Amino acid sequence: MTPDKDKPPLEDLIAAARGETEVDLLLEGAEMVNVLSGDVHRADIAVYDGWIVGYDCMSARDTLDVAGTVLSPGFIDGHVHIESAMVSPQEYARAVAPRGTTSVMIDPHEIANVLGLRGIGYMLDASEEDPAERIRHAPVLRARNRPGDLRRRSGGGRPRPAYG
């Protein structure tokens, strides 16, 4: 994962979560989905410096009545070939982010089959500014390779990193 440059110090987030610091916003009356238990229950969600730090806190600068809404954690797509969608990584993110997907694990082996390292480089570069977090997989072998091909092409030694 890429470190978030805008994330407040961990100590500040912990203080806000403990109630030692006033939070910026309290989302009141939400139906909160607990993905561990499967329960949905009423909760007031505490937000500090843009980050959710807990629920049912005591003190907030602002409040927002969100009664009737359901809040859940972001969804993670555990394996996707963005290039199969026939759109750029940015367009893919625009399509899935409003529907709750915040992270995807991309496997660019299909574009690697067609464009090689240039295709993998494009996927990595094009997904840098997306709103969704990308967890990138590097394809081990392209589909047309056989075991040992990479070693033979690299002179029989240890394969070198392909991109980056």
Residue pairs with C-beta under 8 A, 6 or more apart in sequence:
1 133
1 135
2 133
6 50
7 51
8 48
8 49
8 51
12 21
12 48
12 49
13 48
13 49
13 51
13 53
15 21
16 22
16 23
16 46
16 48
16 49
16 53
16 54
17 46
17 48
17 53
17 54
19 57
19 58
19 59
21 48
22 59
22 60
22 61
23 46
23 47
23 48
23 53
23 57
23 59
23 60
23 61
24 47
24 48
24 49
24 50
24 60
24 61
24 62
25 46
25 47
25 60
25 61
25 62
25 63
25 64
26 44
26 45
26 46
26 47
26 57
26 60
26 62
26 63
26 64
27 44
27 45
27 47
27 63
27 64
27 66
27 71
28 44
28 63
28 64
28 65
28 66
28 67
29 42
29 44
29 65
29 66
29 67
29 68
30 42
30 43
30 44
30 45
30 66
30 67
30 69
30 70
30 71
31 40
31 41
31 42
31 43
31 68
31 69
31 70
31 71
32 40
32 41
32 42
32 43
32 45
32 55
32 70
32 71
32 72
33 39
33 40
33 70
33 71
33 72
33 73
34 40
34 41
35 72
35 73
40 70
43 55
43 56
44 55
44 56
44 57
45 52
45 54
45 55
45 66
45 71
46 52
46 53
46 54
46 55
46 56
46 57
46 60
47 53
72 100
74 100
74 101
74 102
74 103
75 99
75 100
75 101
75 102
75 103
76 101
76 102
76 103
76 104
76 105
77 96
77 101
77 103
77 104
77 105
78 105
79 105
79 107
80 104
80 105
80 106
80 107
81 106
81 107
81 108
81 109
81 110
82 89
82 92
82 104
82 106
82 108
82 123
82 127
83 108
83 110
83 111
83 119
83 123
84 110
85 92
85 95
87 95
88 126
89 106
89 123
89 126
89 127
89 130
89 134
90 126
90 127
90 129
90 130
92 104
93 127
93 130
93 131
93 132
94 131
96 104
96 132
97 131
97 132
101 132
102 132
102 133
103 132
103 133
103 134
103 135
104 132
104 133
104 134
104 135
105 135
105 136
105 137
106 123
106 127
106 134
106 135
106 136
106 137
107 137
107 139
108 119
108 120
108 123
108 124
108 136
108 137
108 138
108 139
109 139
109 142
109 143
111 119
111 120
111 122
111 123
112 119
112 120
112 139
112 142
113 142
113 143
113 144
115 122
116 142
117 162
117 163
120 138
120 139
120 162
120 163
121 163
123 136
124 136
124 163
124 164
127 134
127 136
138 162
138 163
141 147
141 149
141 150
150 159
151 157
151 159
154 160
